């Protein structure tokens, strides 16, 4: 019974389009900090490599969208 529910959940999630912001929000706090450090401290290349490692389905548009989202959060926080 539990296996059938897990399969249904997987199929349902596979039908939804990839949303990098939602995926980011689902990360643990440590991974969120890691992504921010890579973007703001280590550079864009390190950030892009980490995003592609976490989400192989991420496109170039997703990378720009997440970087813009994180930059806006940083500006709002200060």
C-alpha positions as CSV (number, residue, x, y, z in Angstrom):
1,X,0.0,0.0,0.0
2,X,2.7,2.5,0.9
3,X,4.6,1.6,-2.2
4,X,1.6,2.4,-4.3
5,X,1.3,5.8,-2.6
6,X,5.0,6.6,-3.2
7,X,4.7,5.7,-6.9
8,X,1.6,7.9,-7.3
9,X,3.4,10.8,-5.6
10,X,6.4,10.3,-7.9
11,X,4.2,10.2,-11.0
12,X,2.4,13.3,-9.9
13,X,5.6,15.3,-9.3
14,X,7.0,14.2,-12.7
15,X,4.0,15.8,-14.4
16,X,4.7,19.2,-12.9
17,X,7.1,21.5,-14.7
18,X,10.5,22.1,-13.1
19,X,10.5,25.3,-10.9
20,X,14.0,26.2,-9.7
21,X,12.7,28.6,-7.0
22,X,10.5,25.9,-5.5
23,X,13.3,23.4,-5.6
24,X,15.6,25.9,-3.8
25,X,13.0,26.5,-1.1
26,X,12.9,22.8,-0.5
27,X,16.6,22.6,0.2
28,X,18.0,22.3,3.7
29,X,19.3,25.6,5.2
30,X,22.9,24.4,4.8
31,X,22.5,23.8,1.1
32,X,20.8,27.2,0.6
33,X,23.8,28.9,2.3
34,X,26.2,26.9,0.1
35,X,24.5,28.1,-3.0
36,X,24.6,31.7,-1.8
37,X,28.2,31.4,-0.9
38,X,29.0,30.0,-4.3
39,X,27.2,32.8,-6.1
40,X,28.3,35.8,-3.9
41,X,31.8,34.6,-2.8
42,X,33.2,32.0,-5.1
43,X,31.8,33.3,-8.4
44,X,29.2,32.6,-11.0
45,X,31.0,29.5,-12.4
46,X,31.0,27.7,-9.0
47,X,27.3,28.7,-8.5
48,X,26.3,27.3,-12.0
49,X,28.2,24.0,-11.4
50,X,26.5,23.5,-8.0
51,X,23.0,24.2,-9.5
52,X,23.6,21.8,-12.3
53,X,24.8,19.2,-9.8
54,X,21.7,19.6,-7.6
55,X,19.3,19.8,-10.6
56,X,20.6,18.4,-13.8
57,X,17.3,19.4,-15.5
58,X,18.0,23.1,-14.8
59,X,18.3,25.3,-17.9
60,X,20.3,28.4,-18.5
61,X,17.1,30.4,-17.9
62,X,16.7,28.6,-14.5
63,X,20.3,29.6,-13.6
64,X,19.6,33.2,-14.3
65,X,16.2,33.1,-12.5
66,X,17.7,31.6,-9.4
67,X,20.7,34.0,-9.4
68,X,18.3,37.0,-9.7
69,X,16.1,35.6,-7.0
70,X,19.0,35.2,-4.6
71,X,20.3,38.7,-5.5
72,X,16.9,40.2,-4.7
73,X,16.8,38.4,-1.4
74,X,20.3,39.7,-0.5
75,X,19.3,43.3,-1.3
76,X,16.1,43.0,0.7
77,X,18.0,41.5,3.7
78,X,20.3,44.5,3.9
